[in-house]
Amino acid sequence: MGNGAKAQQKQQRNAKKTQDSAAKSQLKTNEAAKSIICQTCRQTFLSTTRLPALTQHVENKHSGKTVADCFPNYKE
């Protein structure tokens, strides 16, 4: 058996693997992970969002309000 036959067999095995595992979209998973919601404008943020990003949102979008006003349920 030459190297050409080995390469062809390997390509066939890899083709089977890629057929079995179809590409899966992360859109639904990302939507489900958005659990932080601004109470003023209802914009959603991922659950991994940290305080500096939320503070920036409040400063840019809701002048005169605090982080506690917009995100009362946020815990560090």
Secondary structure, 3 states (H helix, E strand, C coil): CCHHHHHHHHHHHHHHHHHHCCCCCCHHHHHHHEEEECCCCCCEEECCCCHHHHHHHHHHHCCCCCHHHHCCCCCC
